[in-house]
Amino acid sequence: MPKRIRVATHLNLEELEQRYRPASDGIQSRQYQIICLWRSGSKRTESYAKTNFA
C-alpha cells in the first residue's frame, strides 16, 4: 500500500505558488509545485507526471 502524504496547511495555495514560481533552485521549485498540485486536488501520480518527477 502506498505511503500517505500529508500536506501541512500553514501556507495557503496562493502563498505556495508565490514561493515556487520565483524559486532559483530547480529542486525547490518542483517541490513547491508538487505541493501546490496536491493542495489543488491532484493525485500523487498525476502531480509527478505533470512535473516530470521520477
Buried (B, 14 or more C-beta within 10 A) or exposed (E): EEEEEEEEEEBEEEEBBEBBEEBEEEEEBBBBBBBBBBBEEBEBEEBBEEBEEE
